[in-house]
């Protein structure tokens, strides 16, 4: 039972104040085996749906947690999955719909009759290169789960800056509320974009690049040192963070 349902029962007189208090305290955490505690009311508190960070978890643990979440919620996102995770979670395909991102970097699992409700703000996403797409798609996935429309344009980095202008014009016509700009290597694209638009820009550094400053470090430092105002930055490969922050901004702006 959700927090709202408990409060509605309290207001209608179906349960007492003491019963409501007991249900609210006992209704917040559910154990998954002896290794995880599922926070049932996280989405109600924060507005962010359930995400399972999978990279360091065993395939069995990811499967068990996802299965438990889907007993309570219509959708869950598995972030940073590996090949061995795919084999395990594919067992859920008989009961749920599975949607993988590029290179199977993540997976959204949902009830087969569930469709995310897209009605609260618009987000633009731009990637500098094709290597940035898997993480940028993760940002798109969580933003859509939070009710936002997300429009993505790929491979428009500063190495061919003329590629940027048409997508940027199209995004302006869409009246988007916030922009996510993903870039690896030297990470220059967010600074360029932030100097051209009048909406918030979120820089998403990607772990491409090699040698000195490689693995996204140069991109992160470049974005943090940007001379363009109106640019905020998340951590390297922080697609989930970028998408969640963008969705919160967009939802506030559309109210």
Backbone as CSV, one residue per row, in Angstrom:
resi,resn,N_x,N_y,N_z,CA_x,CA_y,CA_z,C_x,C_y,C_z
1,UNK,0.841,-1.192,0.000,0.000,0.000,0.000,0.881,1.248,0.000
2,UNK,0.556,2.187,-0.871,1.359,3.397,-0.973,1.088,4.334,0.201
3,UNK,1.983,5.302,0.372,1.824,6.304,1.423,0.520,7.070,1.238
4,UNK,0.215,7.401,-0.012,-1.021,8.151,-0.300,-2.256,7.339,0.099
5,UNK,-2.249,6.047,-0.232,-3.395,5.194,0.089,-3.608,5.100,1.594
6,UNK,-2.516,5.006,2.347,-2.611,4.956,3.811,-3.232,6.246,4.341
7,UNK,-2.767,7.392,3.830,-3.296,8.677,4.285,-4.762,8.848,3.900
8,UNK,-5.133,8.353,2.717,-6.538,8.437,2.299,-7.422,7.614,3.221
9,UNK,-6.945,6.452,3.625,-7.706,5.617,4.555,-7.824,6.281,5.923
10,UNK,-6.773,6.999,6.319,-6.820,7.729,7.582,-7.864,8.838,7.520
11,UNK,-7.861,9.611,6.434,-8.802,10.729,6.275,-10.240,10.228,6.211
12,UNK,-10.455,9.101,5.542,-11.818,8.557,5.405,-12.302,7.852,6.661
13,UNK,-11.418,7.665,7.644,-11.805,7.024,8.884,-11.727,5.516,8.866
14,UNK,-11.175,4.932,7.791,-11.081,3.469,7.689,-10.045,2.897,8.655
15,UNK,-9.025,3.699,8.970,-8.015,3.269,9.930,-7.778,4.385,10.940
16,UNK,-7.259,4.021,12.108,-6.991,5.006,13.154,-5.637,5.665,12.923
17,UNK,-5.377,6.723,13.670,-4.099,7.411,13.591,-2.960,6.460,13.954
18,UNK,-3.176,5.625,14.967,-2.151,4.674,15.395,-1.874,3.641,14.299
19,UNK,-2.944,3.158,13.647,-2.773,2.185,12.556,-2.025,2.815,11.385
20,UNK,-2.369,4.065,11.068,-1.688,4.755,9.965,-0.204,4.911,10.263
21,UNK,0.107,5.300,11.503,1.503,5.475,11.892,2.265,4.165,11.793
22,UNK,1.631,3.074,12.236,2.273,1.753,12.174,2.509,1.325,10.731
23,UNK,1.497,1.532,9.878,1.632,1.132,8.474,2.697,1.949,7.748
24,UNK,2.744,3.242,8.057,3.746,4.087,7.405,5.152,3.680,7.797
25,UNK,5.361,3.335,9.050,6.706,2.958,9.508,7.098,1.581,9.003
26,UNK,6.115,0.656,8.922,6.423,-0.709,8.495,6.370,-0.860,6.986
27,UNK,5.842,0.136,6.307,5.607,0.045,4.875,6.764,0.609,4.046
28,UNK,7.829,1.019,4.706,8.868,1.742,3.996,10.006,0.863,3.478
29,UNK,10.293,-0.237,4.147,11.438,-1.068,3.786,10.993,-2.508,3.603
30,UNK,11.489,-3.143,2.545,11.236,-4.561,2.337,12.560,-5.257,2.066
31,UNK,12.806,-6.346,2.767,14.066,-7.071,2.623,14.064,-7.896,1.353
32,UNK,15.242,-7.956,0.699,15.469,-8.837,-0.442,16.577,-9.793,-0.024
33,UNK,16.196,-11.015,0.325,17.171,-11.945,0.865,17.797,-11.368,2.121
34,UNK,19.098,-11.581,2.265,19.822,-10.995,3.399,20.856,-9.973,2.934
35,UNK,20.656,-9.435,1.684,21.679,-8.559,1.112,21.166,-7.196,0.666
36,UNK,19.855,-6.968,0.652,19.354,-5.681,0.162,18.094,-5.274,0.910
37,UNK,17.900,-3.970,1.034,16.704,-3.404,1.644,16.059,-2.462,0.631
38,UNK,14.897,-2.833,0.152,14.209,-2.060,-0.868,13.386,-0.951,-0.210
39,UNK,13.691,0.275,-0.560,13.018,1.471,-0.032,11.735,1.696,-0.826
40,UNK,10.606,1.301,-0.268,9.342,1.312,-1.002,8.833,2.712,-1.333
41,UNK,9.181,3.691,-0.526,8.621,5.033,-0.693,9.607,6.039,-1.279
42,UNK,10.709,5.557,-1.824,11.716,6.479,-2.372,11.136,7.384,-3.463
43,UNK,10.374,6.783,-4.380,9.832,7.579,-5.487,8.855,8.635,-4.981
44,UNK,8.063,8.292,-3.985,7.110,9.262,-3.448,7.820,10.428,-2.758
45,UNK,8.949,10.129,-2.100,9.699,11.190,-1.415,10.460,12.075,-2.380
46,UNK,11.083,11.467,-3.384,12.049,12.184,-4.215,11.572,12.462,-5.631
47,UNK,10.546,11.733,-6.092,10.099,11.881,-7.475,10.923,11.079,-8.464
48,UNK,11.901,10.323,-7.962,12.786,9.543,-8.838,12.441,8.065,-8.713
49,UNK,12.105,7.396,-9.824,11.721,5.981,-9.766,12.900,5.077,-9.411
50,UNK,12.599,3.795,-9.228,13.613,2.864,-8.727,14.676,2.559,-9.789
51,UNK,15.934,2.677,-9.358,17.079,2.391,-10.213,17.984,1.419,-9.467
52,UNK,18.413,0.376,-10.135,19.315,-0.598,-9.530,20.688,-0.446,-10.162
53,UNK,21.647,0.051,-9.382,23.030,0.143,-9.864,23.585,-1.270,-9.887
54,UNK,23.881,-1.766,-11.095,24.131,-3.193,-11.276,25.602,-3.577,-11.423
55,UNK,26.443,-2.636,-11.756,27.814,-2.943,-12.181,28.566,-3.823,-11.189
56,UNK,28.443,-3.561,-9.899,29.204,-4.301,-8.900,28.378,-5.386,-8.204
57,UNK,27.163,-5.610,-8.664,26.314,-6.639,-8.070,26.384,-7.924,-8.891
58,UNK,26.144,-9.040,-8.245,26.105,-10.319,-8.947,24.841,-10.392,-9.797
59,UNK,24.852,-11.173,-10.873,23.643,-11.328,-11.682,22.448,-11.801,-10.867
60,UNK,22.693,-12.705,-9.910,21.609,-13.225,-9.076,21.006,-12.133,-8.200
61,UNK,21.868,-11.265,-7.655,21.377,-10.170,-6.816,20.553,-9.186,-7.637
62,UNK,21.026,-8.841,-8.820,20.297,-7.907,-9.685,18.927,-8.479,-10.040
63,UNK,18.895,-9.750,-10.383,17.626,-10.422,-10.723,16.655,-10.384,-9.542
64,UNK,17.157,-10.727,-8.366,16.296,-10.803,-7.182,15.729,-9.443,-6.811
65,UNK,16.571,-8.403,-6.857,16.105,-7.061,-6.505,15.090,-6.566,-7.538
66,UNK,15.391,-6.773,-8.824,14.469,-6.341,-9.883,13.119,-7.029,-9.737
67,UNK,13.140,-8.313,-9.457,11.894,-9.068,-9.304,11.074,-8.527,-8.132
68,UNK,11.737,-8.206,-7.036,11.049,-7.666,-5.861,10.440,-6.296,-6.160
69,UNK,11.207,-5.434,-6.845,10.698,-4.100,-7.192,9.464,-4.214,-8.075
70,UNK,9.508,-5.126,-9.046,8.410,-5.253,-9.999,7.146,-5.837,-9.368
71,UNK,7.266,-6.394,-8.190,6.076,-6.825,-7.456,5.312,-5.618,-6.918
72,UNK,6.022,-4.493,-6.744,5.436,-3.297,-6.139,5.280,-2.146,-7.122
73,UNK,6.149,-2.084,-8.132,6.182,-0.953,-9.050,6.052,-1.438,-10.491
74,UNK,5.560,-0.573,-11.394,5.369,-1.012,-12.782,6.634,-0.980,-13.629
75,UNK,7.702,-0.343,-13.128,8.913,-0.194,-13.947,10.138,-0.043,-13.060
76,UNK,11.265,-0.563,-13.545,12.543,-0.397,-12.852,13.639,-0.272,-13.910
77,UNK,14.673,0.480,-13.584,15.810,0.653,-14.496,17.044,-0.011,-13.902
78,UNK,17.681,-0.859,-14.675,18.936,-1.494,-14.271,20.074,-0.736,-14.944
79,UNK,20.885,-0.071,-14.148,21.946,0.787,-14.663,23.275,0.043,-14.727
80,UNK,24.045,0.303,-15.792,25.411,-0.221,-15.956,25.455,-1.734,-15.792
81,UNK,24.656,-2.423,-16.618,24.645,-3.875,-16.575,25.795,-4.452,-17.401
82,UNK,26.153,-5.703,-17.092,27.194,-6.419,-17.812,26.567,-7.595,-18.566
83,UNK,27.385,-8.251,-19.386,26.881,-9.359,-20.203,26.270,-10.460,-19.338
84,UNK,26.922,-10.766,-18.207,26.404,-11.826,-17.349,25.071,-11.442,-16.698
85,UNK,24.834,-10.121,-16.522,23.540,-9.674,-16.014,22.442,-9.946,-17.032
86,UNK,22.766,-9.713,-18.302,21.770,-9.869,-19.367,21.223,-11.292,-19.388
87,UNK,22.100,-12.260,-19.244,21.663,-13.660,-19.275,20.695,-13.962,-18.142
88,UNK,20.935,-13.359,-16.993,20.093,-13.624,-15.827,18.758,-12.889,-15.919
89,UNK,18.801,-11.602,-16.250,17.553,-10.833,-16.253,16.660,-11.195,-17.436
90,UNK,17.226,-11.841,-18.452,16.421,-12.255,-19.594,15.343,-13.262,-19.174
91,UNK,15.537,-13.882,-18.015,14.535,-14.809,-17.485,13.214,-14.102,-17.195
92,UNK,13.281,-12.787,-17.006,12.076,-12.019,-16.701,11.244,-11.706,-17.945
93,UNK,11.797,-12.014,-19.130,11.131,-11.629,-20.379,9.793,-12.330,-20.583
94,UNK,9.581,-13.461,-19.929,8.300,-14.165,-20.068,7.168,-13.410,-19.365
95,UNK,7.527,-12.586,-18.389,6.515,-11.924,-17.565,6.487,-10.405,-17.738
96,UNK,7.612,-9.830,-18.188,7.738,-8.383,-18.281,8.346,-7.991,-19.626
97,UNK,8.210,-6.712,-19.962,8.825,-6.176,-21.182,10.199,-5.619,-20.842
98,UNK,11.206,-5.998,-21.617,12.574,-5.543,-21.391,13.000,-4.620,-22.531
99,UNK,13.556,-3.456,-22.190,14.067,-2.500,-23.178,15.535,-2.205,-22.869
100,UNK,16.423,-2.592,-23.793,17.855,-2.374,-23.589,18.309,-1.097,-24.296
101,UNK,19.316,-0.444,-23.715,19.951,0.685,-24.364,21.042,0.210,-25.313
102,UNK,21.647,1.140,-26.030,22.748,0.821,-26.944,23.850,0.070,-26.203
103,UNK,24.365,-0.977,-26.822,25.407,-1.836,-26.233,24.948,-2.509,-24.946
104,UNK,23.622,-2.535,-24.729,23.048,-3.115,-23.502,23.718,-2.534,-22.263
105,UNK,23.877,-1.197,-22.292,24.481,-0.469,-21.167,23.523,-0.426,-19.980
106,UNK,22.234,-0.476,-20.257,21.220,-0.481,-19.209,20.004,-1.229,-19.722
107,UNK,19.061,-1.480,-18.821,17.820,-2.143,-19.219,16.662,-1.579,-18.403
108,UNK,15.570,-1.235,-19.085,14.328,-0.894,-18.404,13.420,-2.119,-18.458
109,UNK,12.908,-2.515,-17.296,11.993,-3.651,-17.223,10.665,-3.121,-16.711
110,UNK,9.587,-3.478,-17.402,8.281,-2.931,-17.015,7.184,-3.966,-17.232
111,UNK,6.069,-3.764,-16.551,4.892,-4.586,-16.793,4.487,-4.437,-18.258
112,UNK,4.025,-5.508,-18.864,3.780,-5.509,-20.311,2.712,-4.511,-20.742
113,UNK,1.798,-4.175,-19.852,0.744,-3.219,-20.209,1.065,-1.796,-19.756
114,UNK,2.297,-1.567,-19.251,2.657,-0.248,-18.728,3.249,0.632,-19.820
115,UNK,2.824,1.896,-19.832,3.402,2.902,-20.727,3.742,4.137,-19.887
116,UNK,5.007,4.567,-19.877,5.343,5.774,-19.100,4.489,6.950,-19.535
117,UNK,4.003,7.722,-18.567,3.180,8.894,-18.849,4.091,10.086,-19.114
118,UNK,4.116,10.548,-20.364,5.003,11.643,-20.760,4.184,12.926,-20.840
119,UNK,4.266,13.764,-19.787,3.430,14.964,-19.786,3.991,16.092,-18.930
120,UNK,5.255,16.025,-18.539,5.772,17.033,-17.606,7.128,17.580,-18.040
121,UNK,7.127,18.403,-19.066,8.356,19.066,-19.463,9.100,18.371,-20.590
122,UNK,10.008,19.143,-21.221,10.796,18.632,-22.336,12.281,18.809,-22.045
123,UNK,13.042,17.777,-22.383,14.489,17.793,-22.192,15.168,17.545,-23.530
124,UNK,16.191,18.336,-23.823,17.016,18.094,-25.001,18.309,17.412,-24.578
125,UNK,18.773,16.471,-25.391,20.029,15.772,-25.119,20.883,15.814,-26.382
126,UNK,22.127,16.229,-26.215,23.064,16.314,-27.335,24.314,15.522,-26.984
127,UNK,24.780,14.711,-27.905,26.049,14.009,-27.694,27.094,14.527,-28.668
128,UNK,28.320,14.614,-28.181,29.416,15.084,-29.031,29.830,14.032,-30.044
129,UNK,29.816,12.760,-29.626,30.229,11.682,-30.517,29.428,10.419,-30.253
130,UNK,29.579,9.434,-31.117,28.804,8.201,-30.988,29.193,7.408,-29.745
131,UNK,30.411,7.589,-29.238,30.825,6.887,-28.018,30.049,7.359,-26.798
132,UNK,29.424,8.525,-26.907,28.689,9.099,-25.787,27.250,8.587,-25.701
133,UNK,26.793,7.901,-26.736,25.376,7.552,-26.845,24.875,6.645,-25.708
134,UNK,25.585,5.561,-25.340,25.025,4.679,-24.295,24.705,5.404,-22.992
135,UNK,25.583,6.293,-22.539,25.348,7.019,-21.289,24.255,8.069,-21.477
136,UNK,24.258,8.738,-22.624,23.218,9.740,-22.894,21.839,9.089,-22.952
137,UNK,21.762,7.892,-23.498,20.485,7.174,-23.556,19.992,6.810,-22.158
138,UNK,20.932,6.564,-21.254,20.561,6.281,-19.872,19.884,7.510,-19.249
139,UNK,20.430,8.688,-19.544,19.809,9.938,-19.084,18.406,10.087,-19.663
140,UNK,18.257,9.763,-20.925,16.954,9.839,-21.594,15.961,8.874,-20.944
141,UNK,16.427,7.683,-20.624,15.545,6.657,-20.063,14.975,7.079,-18.717
142,UNK,15.821,7.608,-17.834,15.326,7.993,-16.511,14.439,9.234,-16.611
143,UNK,14.770,10.157,-17.513,13.931,11.352,-17.688,12.527,10.969,-18.150
144,UNK,12.447,10.010,-19.061,11.132,9.543,-19.532,10.364,8.844,-18.425
145,UNK,11.062,8.079,-17.592,10.410,7.416,-16.469,9.837,8.427,-15.485
146,UNK,10.425,9.619,-15.451,9.947,10.677,-14.558,8.888,11.559,-15.211
147,UNK,8.465,11.193,-16.424,7.350,11.879,-17.062,7.708,12.941,-18.069
148,UNK,8.990,13.062,-18.415,9.429,14.100,-19.351,9.653,13.544,-20.758
149,UNK,9.367,14.368,-21.737,9.748,14.027,-23.106,11.227,14.354,-23.279
150,UNK,11.974,13.444,-23.875,13.408,13.658,-24.086,13.733,13.494,-25.563
151,UNK,14.335,14.533,-26.140,14.674,14.555,-27.569,16.195,14.535,-27.687
152,UNK,16.732,13.575,-28.443,18.176,13.397,-28.491,18.723,13.588,-29.908
153,UNK,19.865,14.274,-30.000,20.621,14.411,-31.250,22.052,13.955,-30.983
154,UNK,22.567,13.103,-31.857,23.881,12.500,-31.635,24.939,12.989,-32.623
155,UNK,26.186,12.920,-32.146,27.374,13.123,-32.984,27.448,14.534,-33.571
156,UNK,27.406,15.551,-32.690,27.467,16.943,-33.153,28.576,17.706,-32.415
157,UNK,29.709,17.052,-32.172,30.766,17.641,-31.370,31.569,18.726,-32.064
158,UNK,32.495,19.327,-31.318,33.226,20.494,-31.792,34.232,20.173,-32.899
159,UNK,34.536,18.894,-33.095,35.435,18.540,-34.200,34.813,18.864,-35.555
160,UNK,33.497,19.000,-35.566,32.774,19.453,-36.758,31.639,20.335,-36.285
161,UNK,31.991,21.503,-35.801,31.046,22.351,-35.071,29.822,22.721,-35.903
162,UNK,29.956,22.710,-37.233,28.821,23.057,-38.087,27.660,22.056,-37.934
163,UNK,27.950,20.857,-37.439,26.895,19.852,-37.247,25.942,20.232,-36.118
164,UNK,26.360,21.113,-35.239,25.594,21.457,-34.044,24.402,22.361,-34.329
165,UNK,24.520,23.240,-35.295,23.585,24.355,-35.409,22.157,23.934,-35.760
166,UNK,21.996,22.995,-36.678,20.643,22.555,-37.052,19.929,21.862,-35.870
167,UNK,20.573,20.886,-35.189,19.906,20.284,-34.022,19.558,21.300,-32.942
168,UNK,20.445,22.273,-32.720,20.188,23.264,-31.689,18.980,24.127,-32.052
169,UNK,18.838,24.478,-33.322,17.674,25.242,-33.770,16.383,24.437,-33.595
170,UNK,16.453,23.144,-33.909,15.276,22.293,-33.754,14.873,22.176,-32.288
171,UNK,15.845,22.067,-31.403,15.550,21.964,-29.980,14.951,23.264,-29.445
172,UNK,15.435,24.391,-29.929,14.860,25.674,-29.517,13.394,25.774,-29.936
173,UNK,13.064,25.282,-31.121,11.681,25.311,-31.601,10.777,24.400,-30.767
174,UNK,11.363,23.371,-30.174,10.604,22.449,-29.329,10.317,23.040,-27.947
175,UNK,10.886,24.205,-27.685,10.667,24.885,-26.409,11.070,24.000,-25.221
176,UNK,12.270,23.447,-25.291,12.744,22.568,-24.229,13.072,23.371,-22.968
177,UNK,13.045,22.685,-21.837,13.244,23.338,-20.544,14.686,23.281,-20.062
178,UNK,15.433,22.278,-20.501,16.808,22.076,-20.032,17.537,21.196,-21.043
179,UNK,18.850,21.373,-21.123,19.670,20.614,-22.071,20.718,19.788,-21.333
180,UNK,20.863,18.535,-21.738,21.983,17.702,-21.299,22.951,17.598,-22.467
181,UNK,24.228,17.888,-22.217,25.234,17.820,-23.274,26.315,16.840,-22.840
182,UNK,26.415,15.724,-23.555,27.369,14.665,-23.224,28.586,14.757,-24.134
183,UNK,29.785,14.704,-23.531,31.015,14.786,-24.316,32.160,14.121,-23.573
184,UNK,33.000,13.431,-24.335,34.232,12.873,-23.784,35.421,13.656,-24.326
185,UNK,36.576,12.994,-24.473,37.797,13.635,-24.964,38.061,14.927,-24.177
186,UNK,38.095,16.106,-24.859,38.379,17.361,-24.142,37.127,17.999,-23.551
187,UNK,35.942,17.461,-23.860,34.700,17.898,-23.230,34.319,19.336,-23.486
188,UNK,34.556,19.860,-24.685,34.332,21.278,-24.959,32.884,21.627,-25.296
189,UNK,32.115,20.648,-25.754,30.783,20.950,-26.298,29.835,21.621,-25.300
190,UNK,29.756,21.214,-24.039,28.830,21.894,-23.119,29.092,23.389,-22.982
191,UNK,30.365,23.796,-22.976,30.690,25.222,-22.897,30.163,25.970,-24.117
192,UNK,30.348,25.384,-25.294,29.866,26.009,-26.522,28.353,26.179,-26.470
193,UNK,27.659,25.091,-26.087,26.192,25.122,-26.054,25.686,26.115,-25.004
194,UNK,26.302,26.120,-23.830,25.862,27.021,-22.760,25.989,28.484,-23.164
195,UNK,26.904,28.780,-24.085,27.062,30.152,-24.575,26.080,30.529,-25.657
196,UNK,25.212,29.577,-26.058,24.281,29.829,-27.158,22.810,29.754,-26.763
197,UNK,22.502,29.274,-25.547,21.103,29.073,-25.163,20.787,29.805,-23.858
198,UNK,19.499,30.014,-23.613,19.079,30.737,-22.414,18.391,29.828,-21.393
199,UNK,18.653,28.536,-21.465,18.088,27.570,-20.518,19.233,26.856,-19.803
200,UNK,18.954,26.187,-18.675,20.021,25.471,-17.971,20.642,24.378,-18.834
201,UNK,21.947,24.225,-18.714,22.688,23.179,-19.424,23.379,22.291,-18.393
202,UNK,23.249,20.990,-18.564,23.914,20.023,-17.693,25.008,19.331,-18.493
203,UNK,26.248,19.509,-18.064,27.381,18.864,-18.717,27.536,17.438,-18.215
204,UNK,27.639,16.510,-19.151,27.772,15.094,-18.826,29.092,14.574,-19.404
205,UNK,30.160,14.544,-18.604,31.444,14.049,-19.114,31.419,12.531,-19.297
206,UNK,31.996,12.085,-20.403,31.978,10.658,-20.762,33.403,10.104,-20.726
207,UNK,33.526,8.860,-20.327,34.856,8.263,-20.122,35.508,7.791,-21.419
208,UNK,35.435,8.608,-22.462,36.212,8.356,-23.674,37.485,9.200,-23.616
209,UNK,38.419,8.898,-24.465,39.716,9.567,-24.429,40.760,8.636,-23.841
210,UNK,42.014,8.943,-24.080,43.103,8.056,-23.658,44.315,8.894,-23.291
211,UNK,45.296,8.252,-22.676,46.507,8.966,-22.297,46.242,9.975,-21.195
212,UNK,47.029,11.053,-21.201,46.911,12.080,-20.164,45.523,12.705,-20.194
213,UNK,44.825,12.668,-19.070,43.466,13.216,-19.012,42.416,12.316,-19.616
214,UNK,42.781,11.077,-19.897,41.843,10.140,-20.509,40.793,9.643,-19.537
215,UNK,39.935,8.747,-20.013,38.858,8.145,-19.218,37.895,9.198,-18.654
216,UNK,37.748,10.312,-19.368,36.782,11.328,-18.963,37.306,12.397,-18.026
217,UNK,38.563,12.251,-17.570,39.075,13.227,-16.605,39.238,14.615,-17.224
218,UNK,39.777,14.676,-18.427,39.931,15.974,-19.094,38.568,16.601,-19.367
219,UNK,37.604,15.767,-19.769,36.261,16.278,-20.048,35.633,16.868,-18.785
220,UNK,35.778,16.166,-17.674,35.224,16.659,-16.414,35.884,17.968,-16.005
221,UNK,37.213,18.026,-16.047,37.921,19.242,-15.646,37.582,20.410,-16.564
222,UNK,37.459,20.136,-17.856,37.108,21.192,-18.813,35.732,21.779,-18.508
223,UNK,34.777,20.906,-18.213,33.426,21.388,-17.913,33.387,22.158,-16.600
224,UNK,34.135,21.686,-15.605,34.170,22.390,-14.321,34.832,23.760,-14.444
225,UNK,35.768,23.888,-15.382,36.489,25.144,-15.589,35.850,26.018,-16.664
226,UNK,34.632,25.671,-17.087,33.982,26.390,-18.175,33.813,27.877,-17.859
227,UNK,34.023,28.711,-18.875,33.811,30.152,-18.720,32.374,30.546,-19.050
228,UNK,31.560,29.581,-19.508,30.159,29.865,-19.832,29.300,29.671,-18.592
229,UNK,28.489,30.658,-18.266,27.599,30.552,-17.115,26.339,29.775,-17.500
230,UNK,25.645,29.273,-16.488,24.434,28.497,-16.740,24.708,27.036,-17.005
231,UNK,25.944,26.591,-16.695,26.337,25.203,-16.924,26.625,24.522,-15.590
232,UNK,25.907,23.434,-15.307,26.188,22.579,-14.153,26.756,21.263,-14.672
233,UNK,27.489,20.546,-13.835,28.219,19.357,-14.296,27.979,18.198,-13.336
234,UNK,27.727,17.013,-13.898,27.651,15.792,-13.097,28.959,15.012,-13.239
235,UNK,29.054,13.917,-12.536,30.281,13.122,-12.550,30.458,12.375,-13.872
236,UNK,31.639,11.820,-14.071,31.953,11.076,-15.296,30.975,9.915,-15.474
237,UNK,30.372,9.827,-16.655,29.404,8.783,-17.004,28.156,8.831,-16.130
238,UNK,27.845,9.979,-15.553,26.688,10.105,-14.671,25.394,10.344,-15.419
239,UNK,25.045,9.445,-16.321,23.819,9.613,-17.106,22.563,9.635,-16.260
240,UNK,22.522,8.767,-15.265,21.356,8.730,-14.375,21.211,10.053,-13.642
241,UNK,22.312,10.561,-13.098,22.272,11.835,-12.374,21.814,12.967,-13.284
242,UNK,22.375,13.023,-14.483,22.013,14.089,-15.422,20.541,14.033,-15.788
243,UNK,20.034,12.828,-16.076,18.638,12.676,-16.457,17.687,13.029,-15.335
244,UNK,18.029,12.621,-14.109,17.158,12.893,-12.962,17.111,14.387,-12.647
245,UNK,18.275,15.041,-12.670,18.321,16.483,-12.393,17.565,17.256,-13.481
246,UNK,17.799,16.880,-14.733,17.116,17.550,-15.843,15.608,17.409,-15.718
247,UNK,15.139,16.216,-15.343,13.700,15.986,-15.214,13.107,16.832,-14.090
248,UNK,13.831,16.947,-12.985,13.327,17.774,-11.881,13.223,19.244,-12.306
249,UNK,14.221,19.725,-13.033,14.171,21.099,-13.527,13.002,21.293,-14.484
250,UNK,12.860,20.374,-15.440,11.810,20.498,-16.455,10.421,20.445,-15.828
251,UNK,10.234,19.575,-14.865,8.921,19.447,-14.231,8.543,20.696,-13.447
252,UNK,9.527,21.329,-12.811,9.265,22.574,-12.082,8.932,23.711,-13.051
253,UNK,9.659,23.740,-14.176,9.455,24.844,-15.128,8.101,24.748,-15.832
254,UNK,7.572,23.528,-15.961,6.311,23.390,-16.708,5.088,23.580,-15.824
255,UNK,5.275,23.753,-14.519,4.143,23.958,-13.622,3.732,25.423,-13.568
